[in-house]
């Protein structure tokens, strides 16, 4: 422990500031990284928390994660700049620019990840015009509900269906989706 104490005492004021910023923020950064990979959620009271009703801008530069990234890189870039022989002013400029670059990169990555996020909601309107097969008979003239099997959103689904046809549509018959009413498909026999 004496060697660390001697090392610390041998540092100048500027290096102590940079090291004092770099070490704790690196710990926070690594902790944040590990928790993200483990799927830990951000508590709701932090500024990064996603609000369900919020449909604001997707690109956010000033977030808790980005500020942790800024100070992590700021500290290490400052240490490197001083060890590289730069003056105090030049090391501050290098550290700030490096920190801002890190914030920009992190904001850009999170923005792209949010855009890539899949909705997963099945949109029945995409079934219009598709061919399927009757699973449970469909009564004529919207006399009741039957069921059809049809590929919607890349998956085979069994969905409720109505028909405007004048005759019942039996099991196994091919149908074509002509519309959607609420959560029910409107189908007709396929030719």
N, C-alpha and C positions, 0 to 999 in steps of 0.2 A: 504494500500500500504506500510505502514511502516513495517508491519510484513514481507513482501517479501524482502524489502530492508535490514532489520535486518538479515533475514535468509541468504541472499546472502553475506553480510559482514562477517557472522560467518563461512562461508565455507573456506576451505584451497584452495591453488592455484590449486592443482590437481583436486579437486571436481568441482571447477569453470570451468576448461577446459572440464571435462566430461559433466557437465550440459550444458555448452555452445555449445557442439556438439550435445548432445542428444535432446534437445528441438527443435531447428530449423529443424534438419533432421527428427524428428518424424512428424513435421508439413508437410514437403515435402513428406514423406512416405505416410501419411494419404491422402494427396491431390492426390498423384499419384494413390493410391488405389481406391479412390472415382471416379476419372476420368476414370480409367480402367473399373470399374463396370458400369459406365454410357456410355461406348463405345466411349469415346473421343479418337481421334487419336493423335499420337505423331507428332509434327511438323516435316517437312521434313529435317530441318537443324540440328536436334539433332542426336547424334551418334547412338541412338537406331533405327533410321528410317530404314525401310526395303527398299532396293533398288531392283527394279524389275529385273534388269539384274544380280544382285549379286547371285551367286550360291555357295558362300563360305561355311565355316563351320557353322553348325547349332548350336553348343554349344559355346556360347560366355560368357566368365567369366567377362570381363571388359566392362560393359555397364553402362549407366547413372543410370538405375533402380537398378542395383546391387550395385553401389557405394553408392546410397542413402540408400539402405538396410544395407550396411556395416557400414556406419557412424551412422545410427540409433541404431543398435545393439551394436556397439563399445561404444557409449556414455552410454547407459543404463547398459551394462555389466561392464563398468568402474565404474559407480556410485555404482552398487551392490557390486563389488569387494572391493571398498574402505570402504563401509559401513559394509562389511563382515570382515573387519580387515586386509585385505591383504596390503602388502607394495606397494609403487608406482610402482616399477618394475614388481611385480607379477600382479598388476591390469592392467598394460599395456599389459602384455602377455595374460591374460584372455580376455581382451577387443579385442585384435587383433584376437585371435583364434575364439572368438564368432562372430566377424564381418566376418571373412573368411568363417566360417561355414554358415552364412546367405547368403553370396554371392554364395557359392556352391549350397545351397538349391534353391535359386532363379534362378540361371542359369539352374539347372536341371529341375525345374518346367517349365520354359519358353521353354527349349529344348523339353520336352515331349509334351507340348501344340502345338508347331510348328509341331511336327511329327504327332500329332493327327488331324491336320488341313486337312479337306477334300478338294479335288480338285474341285469336282462338275462338271467337264467337262465330257460330254457324249462321250464315246469311242465306235464308231460304230462297231469296230472290235469284241466287245463282243457279238454282235448280230449274228455273223456267227454260223450256226447250229441251231438257234432257230426257232421256229414255230410262225407264225403270220397269220393275216387275211387280205385279200385284201380289201381296203377301196374304192379306185377308180381303175377302170380296168387298167391292165398293158398290153400295146401292145406287140405282139410277136416280137422276134428277135431284141430286143433293139430298136424297132421302135418308142419309146417315153416313157415318164415317167407316171407311175401310183403312187398310194400311198397305203401303208400298215400300219396296226396297229400292233405293236409288243412291247413286254416288253423289254426295254433296260435300264440298270442301275437302276432297281427296279421301273421303272415307265412306264406306257403304253404311247407309243409315236406314232404319225402319221408321217411316213417318206416317202420320195420319193423312188421309186423302178424301176428297169429295169428287164427284163427277157430275157433269152436266149432260152426259150421254143419256139417251132414252132407254138404255138397257143396263142391267147390272153388269159389272166387270168381274169375271171370276178369277180365282187364284191362278197364278202362273201366266196370266195374260200380260203382254207388253203394253205399257202406257207411256204417254208423253205429257210432261208437266206444262200446262197452259197458263197457270197463274198461281198466286198465293193469297190466301185469305187468313190474316192473323198468323197462326202457327200451323195452318193446314194447307196442304197442296191441293190445287184444283187440277185434275188430270182428265185426259181423254184417251181412248184406245189408240194405240200407235198403228199406223198403216204399214 
